[in-house]
């Protein structure tokens, strides 16, 4: 196993990362979600605390000031008590709904920010995971120990910051004996929000570091060996030997089609021995001459041989041959800059055949 890890020196490819993502294997830090929920909770409490406390006070006052004489008490039925409990429960739910809804939205958003839209397929139940021996092995594994150490460090850092913040405000506590109830609640609420905000900031720093660590661990777990990279590339792009064979067959087919078009060409322009370009010009269907075949070296010799075998005129013109070979693909028209030079060559060919200019244009 250690040897396999040593061989995995290559970073994961995009395909491997995508496959891991489809399997639900993504880098996620629970501390990021925790920090987001803490900040959201602090903000929502600061936003709704005033109105919420007033409404709860009114509900409590109403309950404490209700007349409970013996006649009313004796006439209460189970249905009335049930209705009263439902009313109080609904009011409490209305008070809590914005807070809980906001926390739910923030929690979902924090998770989506790390993973994106991810549909994790349902995993089959593995009976082996219920084995207590293996469970103890996972509990005392190196990863579990490292997670425990990280958790203890987080608790120490956050607890230390919290103790420092509360220590700064501890000297104000004796003054609270002179406040009325509402003033006492206001000061305590402000001190609590202040401490919670500072602690949430510390948790955010820890969460950022944990997310970077989780990302590093995720990418390290997906590392590949050089052989795996080669195999994936071969599976994705295809076997290089097969691809080369396909390209070779395609070149052969294209060469055969090109050589079949040489006997129908009007002229072959040469360099004179290294290059050969065959041209065809049908005035009734073409606006300009087109290149039907071209080649260099041995292929140029074959083009010249086929042309002579079928009576196609071979003309030596180094400039035209080099320009057409470099700039014009097979089946394409010649550029306008070469119209005059090619027209002179074709005029010579047509005169050699005994074709007049009127017959050419016709």
C-alpha positions as semicolon CSV with decimal commas, in nm:
position;residue;x (nm);y (nm);z (nm)
1;X;0,000;0,000;0,000
2;X;0,280;0,242;0,083
3;X;0,447;0,159;-0,246
4;X;0,124;0,240;-0,432
5;X;0,104;0,577;-0,260
6;X;0,466;0,650;-0,349
7;X;0,392;0,579;-0,716
8;X;0,100;0,820;-0,723
9;X;0,303;1,131;-0,796
10;X;0,093;1,284;-1,077
11;X;-0,186;1,535;-1,004
12;X;-0,537;1,411;-1,073
13;X;-0,674;1,476;-1,419
14;X;-1,000;1,663;-1,474
15;X;-1,168;1,335;-1,566
16;X;-1,065;1,172;-1,239
17;X;-1,190;1,474;-1,045
18;X;-1,520;1,466;-1,233
19;X;-1,558;1,092;-1,164
20;X;-1,487;1,147;-0,794
21;X;-1,742;1,428;-0,787
22;X;-2,008;1,207;-0,946
23;X;-1,943;0,952;-0,671
24;X;-1,994;1,220;-0,405
25;X;-1,624;1,252;-0,323
26;X;-1,564;1,627;-0,286
27;X;-1,362;1,851;-0,055
28;X;-1,591;1,977;0,220
29;X;-1,512;2,153;0,546
30;X;-1,782;2,134;0,810
31;X;-1,618;2,431;0,983
32;X;-1,711;2,656;0,689
33;X;-2,077;2,568;0,735
34;X;-2,046;2,616;1,111
35;X;-1,891;2,962;1,069
36;X;-2,158;3,064;0,819
37;X;-2,435;2,946;1,054
38;X;-2,280;3,136;1,347
39;X;-2,261;3,461;1,153
40;X;-2,613;3,411;1,021
41;X;-2,741;3,336;1,370
42;X;-2,577;3,647;1,512
43;X;-2,715;3,864;1,233
44;X;-3,065;3,720;1,260
45;X;-3,066;3,758;1,637
46;X;-2,956;4,120;1,608
47;X;-3,227;4,178;1,348
48;X;-3,519;4,004;1,514
49;X;-3,425;4,007;1,883
50;X;-3,602;4,335;1,966
51;X;-3,938;4,254;1,810
52;X;-3,916;3,890;1,920
53;X;-3,858;3,978;2,285
54;X;-4,152;4,222;2,280
55;X;-4,384;3,960;2,132
56;X;-4,272;3,694;2,379
57;X;-4,323;3,944;2,662
58;X;-4,675;4,014;2,544
59;X;-4,756;3,643;2,522
60;X;-4,615;3,585;2,871
61;X;-4,800;3,885;3,014
62;X;-5,124;3,765;2,858
63;X;-5,078;3,421;3,011
64;X;-4,995;3,559;3,356
65;X;-5,279;3,811;3,367
66;X;-5,560;3,580;3,254
67;X;-5,836;3,548;3,516
68;X;-5,848;3,194;3,652
69;X;-6,151;3,201;3,876
70;X;-6,311;2,879;3,980
71;X;-6,599;2,904;3,736
72;X;-6,374;2,953;3,434
73;X;-6,133;2,689;3,558
74;X;-6,417;2,442;3,607
75;X;-6,564;2,512;3,265
76;X;-6,237;2,454;3,072
77;X;-6,257;2,156;2,843
78;X;-5,992;1,947;2,671
79;X;-6,083;2,111;2,339
80;X;-6,030;2,461;2,483
81;X;-5,697;2,367;2,637
82;X;-5,595;2,209;2,306
83;X;-5,692;2,526;2,117
84;X;-5,499;2,741;2,364
85;X;-5,186;2,530;2,328
86;X;-5,215;2,542;1,948
87;X;-5,248;2,921;1,956
88;X;-4,943;2,962;2,177
89;X;-4,748;2,711;1,966
90;X;-4,836;2,889;1,641
91;X;-4,727;3,225;1,782
92;X;-4,398;3,073;1,895
93;X;-4,355;2,910;1,554
94;X;-4,416;3,241;1,376
95;X;-4,152;3,399;1,598
96;X;-3,898;3,124;1,528
97;X;-3,976;3,070;1,159
98;X;-3,770;3,363;1,015
99;X;-3,474;3,268;1,232
100;X;-3,485;2,898;1,148
101;X;-3,558;2,964;0,781
102;X;-3,265;3,203;0,754
103;X;-3,032;2,949;0,915
104;X;-3,151;2,678;0,678
105;X;-3,090;2,895;0,373
106;X;-2,742;2,995;0,492
107;X;-2,650;2,634;0,575
108;X;-2,758;2,513;0,231
109;X;-2,576;2,803;0,066
110;X;-2,253;2,730;0,255
111;X;-2,264;2,367;0,146
112;X;-2,341;2,455;-0,216
113;X;-2,057;2,709;-0,219
114;X;-1,814;2,424;-0,145
115;X;-1,962;2,143;-0,352
116;X;-2,184;2,307;-0,613
117;X;-2,495;2,126;-0,729
118;X;-2,411;1,768;-0,647
119;X;-2,634;1,462;-0,661
120;X;-2,477;1,184;-0,461
121;X;-2,600;0,841;-0,574
122;X;-2,743;0,613;-0,312
123;X;-2,485;0,370;-0,188
124;X;-2,562;0,004;-0,126
125;X;-2,565;-0,110;0,233
126;X;-2,233;-0,270;0,323
127;X;-2,270;-0,528;0,598
128;X;-1,895;-0,515;0,655
129;X;-1,922;-0,158;0,783
130;X;-2,130;-0,287;1,074
131;X;-1,839;-0,499;1,193
132;X;-1,737;-0,361;1,539
133;X;-1,376;-0,474;1,491
134;X;-1,342;-0,266;1,175
135;X;-1,528;0,017;1,344
136;X;-1,271;0,026;1,624
137;X;-0,996;0,017;1,362
138;X;-1,141;0,324;1,194
139;X;-1,190;0,490;1,532
140;X;-0,821;0,456;1,621
141;X;-0,685;0,514;1,273
142;X;-0,429;0,784;1,194
143;X;-0,694;0,997;1,026
144;X;-0,923;0,979;1,331
145;X;-0,637;1,079;1,560
146;X;-0,549;1,374;1,336
147;X;-0,914;1,484;1,330
148;X;-0,923;1,463;1,712
149;X;-0,609;1,674;1,741
150;X;-0,754;1,932;1,503
151;X;-1,078;1,943;1,702
152;X;-0,891;1,995;2,028
153;X;-0,683;2,274;1,874
154;X;-0,998;2,442;1,746
155;X;-1,159;2,420;2,090
156;X;-0,846;2,560;2,254
157;X;-0,820;2,852;2,012
158;X;-1,187;2,941;2,024
159;X;-1,210;2,891;2,399
160;X;-0,905;3,108;2,456
161;X;-1,046;3,390;2,244
162;X;-1,383;3,361;2,416
163;X;-1,223;3,374;2,761
164;X;-1,018;3,679;2,661
165;X;-1,326;3,862;2,532
166;X;-1,534;3,783;2,839
167;X;-1,241;3,882;3,061
168;X;-1,236;4,228;2,904
169;X;-1,605;4,282;2,990
170;X;-1,597;4,107;3,326
171;X;-1,532;4,434;3,510
172;X;-1,864;4,571;3,387
173;X;-2,071;4,299;3,552
174;X;-2,092;4,467;3,901
175;X;-2,250;4,773;3,738
176;X;-2,545;4,563;3,618
177;X;-2,700;4,557;3,967
178;X;-2,811;4,919;3,912
179;X;-3,000;4,840;3,587
180;X;-3,366;4,756;3,558
181;X;-3,472;4,432;3,396
182;X;-3,496;4,570;3,041
183;X;-3,162;4,750;3,068
184;X;-3,001;4,436;3,210
185;X;-3,130;4,228;2,919
186;X;-3,009;4,491;2,670
187;X;-2,654;4,504;2,809
188;X;-2,626;4,127;2,843
189;X;-2,758;4,080;2,492
190;X;-2,507;4,330;2,352
191;X;-2,217;4,168;2,536
192;X;-2,327;3,824;2,418
193;X;-2,354;3,935;2,055
194;X;-2,012;4,104;2,075
195;X;-1,845;3,793;2,214
196;X;-2,027;3,569;1,967
197;X;-1,918;3,788;1,674
198;X;-1,551;3,775;1,778
199;X;-1,568;3,400;1,834
200;X;-1,740;3,357;1,496
201;X;-1,458;3,555;1,336
202;X;-1,203;3,322;1,494
203;X;-1,400;3,020;1,375
204;X;-1,404;3,169;1,024
205;X;-1,024;3,186;1,020
206;X;-1,006;2,827;1,139
207;X;-1,268;2,727;0,881
208;X;-1,069;2,887;0,599
209;X;-0,756;2,699;0,702
210;X;-0,953;2,376;0,737
211;X;-1,107;2,416;0,394
212;X;-0,764;2,461;0,235
213;X;-0,642;2,153;0,422
214;X;-0,944;1,948;0,315
215;X;-0,888;2,058;-0,046
216;X;-0,523;1,955;-0,024
217;X;-0,615;1,617;0,126
218;X;-0,880;1,562;-0,143
219;X;-0,639;1,634;-0,427
220;X;-0,371;1,421;-0,262
221;X;-0,612;1,129;-0,232
222;X;-0,687;1,154;-0,605
223;X;-0,324;1,152;-0,719
224;X;-0,243;0,909;-0,997
225;X;0,055;0,708;-1,104
226;X;0,215;0,776;-1,440
227;X;0,076;0,447;-1,569
228;X;-0,279;0,547;-1,466
229;X;-0,243;0,878;-1,649
230;X;-0,129;0,698;-1,963
231;X;-0,412;0,446;-1,942
232;X;-0,672;0,719;-1,890
233;X;-0,533;0,916;-2,182
234;X;-0,546;0,605;-2,397
235;X;-0,904;0,528;-2,291
236;X;-1,011;0,887;-2,353
237;X;-0,823;0,965;-2,672
238;X;-0,796;0,612;-2,809
239;X;-0,502;0,379;-2,862
240;X;-0,225;0,577;-3,041
241;X;-0,142;0,278;-3,263
242;X;-0,504;0,248;-3,375
243;X;-0,530;0,622;-3,431
244;X;-0,211;0,620;-3,640
245;X;-0,344;0,328;-3,842
246;X;-0,673;0,513;-3,904
247;X;-0,487;0,825;-4,013
248;X;-0,268;0,615;-4,241
249;X;-0,574;0,456;-4,405
250;X;-0,735;0,797;-4,446
251;X;-0,421;0,935;-4,612
252;X;-0,410;0,638;-4,847
253;X;-0,774;0,686;-4,945
254;X;-0,724;1,057;-5,001
255;X;-0,412;0,988;-5,208
256;X;-0,601;0,738;-5,424
257;X;-0,885;0,986;-5,484
258;X;-0,629;1,252;-5,568
259;X;-0,443;1,030;-5,815
260;X;-0,776;0,933;-5,976
261;X;-0,839;1,304;-6,047
262;X;-0,504;1,358;-6,227
263;X;-0,614;1,208;-6,565
264;X;-0,899;1,462;-6,578
265;X;-0,674;1,761;-6,504
266;X;-0,598;2,024;-6,768
267;X;-0,236;2,082;-6,670
268;X;0,029;1,976;-6,417
269;X;0,261;2,255;-6,300
270;X;0,602;2,136;-6,172
271;X;0,904;2,273;-5,985
272;X;1,036;2,084;-6,202
273;X;1,123;1,767;-6,006
274;X;1,038;1,829;-5,639
275;X;0,678;1,956;-5,667
276;X;0,380;1,886;-5,889
277;X;0,035;2,053;-5,883
278;X;-0,252;1,942;-6,107
279;X;-0,510;2,205;-6,212
280;X;-0,859;2,171;-6,355
281;X;-1,063;2,449;-6,514
282;X;-1,418;2,402;-6,636
283;X;-1,543;2,737;-6,757
284;X;-1,906;2,625;-6,744
285;X;-1,900;2,528;-6,376
286;X;-1,599;2,700;-6,218
287;X;-1,528;3,065;-6,152
288;X;-1,154;2,991;-6,125
289;X;-0,918;2,694;-6,172
290;X;-0,900;2,450;-5,881
291;X;-0,621;2,228;-5,750
292;X;-0,721;1,862;-5,793
293;X;-0,390;1,707;-5,684
294;X;-0,053;1,808;-5,543
295;X;0,251;1,635;-5,403
296;X;0,621;1,653;-5,328
297;X;0,906;1,413;-5,384
298;X;0,796;1,060;-5,476
299;X;0,429;1,166;-5,493
300;X;0,520;1,444;-5,738
301;X;0,689;1,183;-5,960
302;X;0,374;0,971;-5,957
303;X;0,156;1,270;-6,048
304;X;0,382;1,353;-6,344
305;X;0,388;0,989;-6,454
306;X;0,009;0,954;-6,444
307;X;-0,030;1,287;-6,625
308;X;0,202;1,184;-6,909
309;X;0,036;0,842;-6,926
310;X;-0,304;1,006;-6,989
311;X;-0,182;1,286;-7,213
312;X;-0,209;1,569;-6,957
313;X;0,030;1,855;-7,036
314;X;0,314;1,904;-6,784
315;X;0,444;2,262;-6,760
316;X;0,745;2,379;-6,559
317;X;0,689;2,696;-6,358
318;X;0,875;2,709;-6,028
319;X;0,700;3,015;-5,883
320;X;0,347;2,898;-5,960
321;X;0,417;2,542;-5,846
322;X;0,569;2,651;-5,512
323;X;0,293;2,906;-5,442
324;X;0,009;2,669;-5,523
325;X;0,164;2,386;-5,320
326;X;0,203;2,606;-5,010
327;X;-0,117;2,810;-5,021
328;X;-0,393;2,609;-5,189
329;X;-0,552;2,291;-5,053
330;X;-0,683;2,015;-5,275
331;X;-1,029;2,100;-5,410
332;X;-0,985;2,476;-5,354
333;X;-0,969;2,757;-5,608
334;X;-0,643;2,933;-5,682
335;X;-0,594;3,280;-5,525
336;X;-0,669;3,591;-5,730
337;X;-0,301;3,690;-5,728
338;X;-0,222;3,389;-5,948
339;X;-0,503;3,437;-6,201
340;X;-0,276;3,600;-6,460
341;X;0,010;3,349;-6,425
342;X;-0,224;3,047;-6,435
343;X;-0,422;3,199;-6,723
344;X;-0,104;3,218;-6,930
345;X;-0,026;2,852;-6,854
346;X;-0,381;2,741;-6,944
347;X;-0,376;2,951;-7,262
348;X;-0,057;2,772;-7,365
349;X;-0,217;2,434;-7,290
350;X;-0,536;2,514;-7,480
351;X;-0,338;2,638;-7,781
352;X;-0,136;2,317;-7,776
353;X;-0,463;2,125;-7,788
354;X;-0,591;2,341;-8,071
355;X;-0,868;2,498;-7,860
356;X;-0,951;2,860;-7,941
357;X;-1,038;3,124;-7,683
358;X;-1,398;3,130;-7,802
359;X;-1,428;2,755;-7,738
360;X;-1,277;2,798;-7,391
361;X;-1,525;3,068;-7,286
362;X;-1,809;2,871;-7,437
